[in-house]
Amino acid sequence: MAVCSVCFRHCKIEEGQIGFCGGRTAKDGRVAAYNYGRITSLALDPIEKKPLSRFCPGSWILSAGSFGCNLRCPFCQNYDISWSEQAKRFAEKAETLSPEELADLAEQLKARGNIGIAFTYNEPLIGYEFVRDAAKLAHEKGLKNVLVTNGTAELSVLEELKPYIDAMNIDLKGFTDRYYSKVLGGDRKMVMDFIEAAATFCHVELTTLIVPGENDSEEEMRELSAWVSRLKNPDGESIPLHVSRFFPRFHMQDRGPTDVRTVYRLAEVARENLEYVYTGNC
């Protein structure tokens, strides 16, 4: 049995079995990335779609995703590759790309305005070894690397990636332990520690999805934005916050979309503390 060290779960994985996230396995007594190089999603996206509003605006980036996730958000937009039974089928048929092949493809797309690689769609940190290896090669080609992540990982994982990551959008999904643990199956403190560490070396933007009845109070947004206001990006600029609208999806279809007025109101609350606040899905 091997113990995974990626996130707070510290899964104990029997030889040949798969951890909670669906992306890590035990092989020869050691934990390895089961999803290494196994690509389920590949697209050339506007950088603003990540979303990143203050990092290379107007550019395009090659977005690559695999399968698996260490959270269980009931409203997941990418549930088919993240944590449903269908994700297991993706694991069987996913196309495999080597780090060299992904970096070469990103370089070829420079002619179409591509600036690098965004590791996104599922949770990239559960397969951080592939991210590290491909991002290193992309840097050697003069390309940039972006992570779109839930931030649920040990700081030792972040240290592995630190030399190669230029920007991140990190989900700060709420600001109560109840919401993180009971609804998402996560650990808020781990995410906050991750955000603090990431902002010391790369450009960071945050996203908060506003779910009706869960994290939509002015009090919670005021507390969340006050905490974010104490952090700065490496260039001294305030960290941007994206306040995003929820739509019913997957296992959370018991409520309607977030009222647009609520999103705008909470964005105004966030602006009491933050310089850069953007609204999404409105």
VENQUI-V460966 format. One record per residue. N is the residue number from 1. RES is the residue in one small letter. SS is DSSP state (H for helix, E for strand, C for the rest). BURIAL is + if it has 9 or more other C-alpha atoms within 8 Angstrom, else -. Layout:
# VENQUI-V460966
n->[N & N]
res->[RES & RES]
ss->[SS & SS]
burial->[BURIAL & BURIAL]
This chain:
# VENQUI-V460966
n->[1 & 2 & 3 & 4 & 5 & 6 & 7 & 8 & 9 & 10 & 11 & 12 & 13 & 14 & 15 & 16 & 17 & 18 & 19 & 20 & 21 & 22 & 23 & 24 & 25 & 26 & 27 & 28 & 29 & 30 & 31 & 32 & 33 & 34 & 35 & 36 & 37 & 38 & 39 & 40 & 41 & 42 & 43 & 44 & 45 & 46 & 47 & 48 & 49 & 50 & 51 & 52 & 53 & 54 & 55 & 56 & 57 & 58 & 59 & 60 & 61 & 62 & 63 & 64 & 65 & 66 & 67 & 68 & 69 & 70 & 71 & 72 & 73 & 74 & 75 & 76 & 77 & 78 & 79 & 80 & 81 & 82 & 83 & 84 & 85 & 86 & 87 & 88 & 89 & 90 & 91 & 92 & 93 & 94 & 95 & 96 & 97 & 98 & 99 & 100 & 101 & 102 & 103 & 104 & 105 & 106 & 107 & 108 & 109 & 110 & 111 & 112 & 113 & 114 & 115 & 116 & 117 & 118 & 119 & 120 & 121 & 122 & 123 & 124 & 125 & 126 & 127 & 128 & 129 & 130 & 131 & 132 & 133 & 134 & 135 & 136 & 137 & 138 & 139 & 140 & 141 & 142 & 143 & 144 & 145 & 146 & 147 & 148 & 149 & 150 & 151 & 152 & 153 & 154 & 155 & 156 & 157 & 158 & 159 & 160 & 161 & 162 & 163 & 164 & 165 & 166 & 167 & 168 & 169 & 170 & 171 & 172 & 173 & 174 & 175 & 176 & 177 & 178 & 179 & 180 & 181 & 182 & 183 & 184 & 185 & 186 & 187 & 188 & 189 & 190 & 191 & 192 & 193 & 194 & 195 & 196 & 197 & 198 & 199 & 200 & 201 & 202 & 203 & 204 & 205 & 206 & 207 & 208 & 209 & 210 & 211 & 212 & 213 & 214 & 215 & 216 & 217 & 218 & 219 & 220 & 221 & 222 & 223 & 224 & 225 & 226 & 227 & 228 & 229 & 230 & 231 & 232 & 233 & 234 & 235 & 236 & 237 & 238 & 239 & 240 & 241 & 242 & 243 & 244 & 245 & 246 & 247 & 248 & 249 & 250 & 251 & 252 & 253 & 254 & 255 & 256 & 257 & 258 & 259 & 260 & 261 & 262 & 263 & 264 & 265 & 266 & 267 & 268 & 269 & 270 & 271 & 272 & 273 & 274 & 275 & 276 & 277 & 278 & 279 & 280 & 281 & 282]
res->[m & a & v & c & s & v & c & f & r & h & c & k & i & e & e & g & q & i & g & f & c & g & g & r & t & a & k & d & g & r & v & a & a & y & n & y & g & r & i & t & s & l & a & l & d & p & i & e & k & k & p & l & s & r & f & c & p & g & s & w & i & l & s & a & g & s & f & g & c & n & l & r & c & p & f & c & q & n & y & d & i & s & w & s & e & q & a & k & r & f & a & e & k & a & e & t & l & s & p & e & e & l & a & d & l & a & e & q & l & k & a & r & g & n & i & g & i & a & f & t & y & n & e & p & l & i & g & y & e & f & v & r & d & a & a & k & l & a & h & e & k & g & l & k & n & v & l & v & t & n & g & t & a & e & l & s & v & l & e & e & l & k & p & y & i & d & a & m & n & i & d & l & k & g & f & t & d & r & y & y & s & k & v & l & g & g & d & r & k & m & v & m & d & f & i & e & a & a & a & t & f & c & h & v & e & l & t & t & l & i & v & p & g & e & n & d & s & e & e & e & m & r & e & l & s & a & w & v & s & r & l & k & n & p & d & g & e & s & i & p & l & h & v & s & r & f & f & p & r & f & h & m & q & d & r & g & p & t & d & v & r & t & v & y & r & l & a & e & v & a & r & e & n & l & e & y & v & y & t & g & n & c]
ss->[C & E & E & C & C & C & C & C & C & C & C & E & E & C & E & C & C & E & C & C & C & C & C & E & E & E & E & C & C & E & E & E & E & C & C & C & C & E & E & C & E & E & E & E & E & E & H & H & H & H & C & C & C & C & C & C & C & C & C & E & E & E & E & E & E & C & C & C & C & C & C & C & C & C & C & C & C & C & H & H & H & H & C & C & H & H & H & H & H & H & H & H & H & C & E & E & C & C & H & H & H & H & H & H & H & H & H & H & H & H & H & H & C & E & E & E & E & E & E & C & C & C & C & H & H & H & H & H & H & H & H & H & H & H & H & H & H & H & H & H & C & C & C & E & E & E & E & E & E & C & C & C & C & C & H & H & H & H & H & H & H & C & C & C & C & C & E & E & E & E & E & C & C & C & C & C & H & H & H & H & H & H & H & C & C & C & C & H & H & H & H & H & H & H & H & H & H & H & C & C & C & C & E & E & E & E & E & E & E & E & C & C & C & C & C & C & C & H & H & H & H & H & H & H & H & H & H & H & H & C & C & E & C & C & C & C & C & E & C & E & E & E & E & E & E & C & C & C & E & C & C & E & C & C & C & C & C & C & C & H & H & H & H & H & H & H & H & H & H & H & C & C & C & C & C & C & E & E & E & E & C & C]
burial->[- & + & + & + & - & + & + & + & - & + & + & + & + & + & + & - & - & + & + & - & + & + & + & + & + & + & + & - & - & - & + & - & + & + & + & - & + & + & + & + & + & + & - & + & + & + & + & + & - & - & + & + & - & - & - & - & + & - & + & + & + & + & + & + & + & + & + & + & + & + & - & + & - & + & + & + & - & - & + & + & + & + & + & + & - & + & + & + & - & + & + & - & - & + & - & - & + & - & + & + & - & + & + & + & - & + & + & - & + & + & - & - & + & + & + & + & + & + & + & + & + & + & + & + & + & + & + & + & - & + & + & + & + & + & + & + & + & + & + & - & - & - & + & + & + & + & + & + & + & + & + & + & + & + & + & - & + & + & - & - & + & - & - & + & + & + & + & + & + & + & + & + & - & + & + & - & - & - & + & + & + & - & + & + & + & + & + & + & - & + & + & + & + & + & + & + & + & + & + & + & + & + & + & + & + & + & + & + & + & + & + & + & - & - & + & + & - & - & - & + & + & + & + & + & + & + & - & + & + & - & + & + & + & + & - & - & - & + & + & + & + & + & + & + & + & + & - & + & + & + & - & + & + & - & - & - & + & + & - & - & - & + & + & + & - & + & + & - & + & + & + & - & + & + & - & + & + & + & + & - & - & -]
